[in-house]
Amino acid sequence: VDGLGNTRFMLSCSSGTEEQLSNNLVYPNPATDLFYVDGSQLKSAKIRVEVYNMIGRKVNEFQFGQAEKQTIDCSAWDKGVYILRIYSDGNLVKSTKITKK
């Protein structure tokens, strides 16, 4: 409770499945027309990547297998920053930003 009588809460959520991922999971960043998601870093049979613009609207979604390097064509996207949410077997394992030049 703060000095004004307001109660403050801190919420922390974790799926317990977070994996140690390198910074090269998504590259290159910034991207011009294409970027890659390296599925070999994830211990999963099924990988899903959701792409959101900065106002929170989903603009695309991709699914692929663990051993694959997925090529994502972003040439039609507007320039700007996007949020990638990467799921491994249904669990969120990484949320990262990518810049489209």
Secondary structure, 3 states (H helix, E strand, C coil): CCCCCCCCCCCCCCCCCCCCCCHHHEECCCECCEEEEEHHHCCCCCEEEEEECCCCCEEEEEEECCCCEEEEECCCCCCEEEEEEEEECCEEEEEEEEEEC
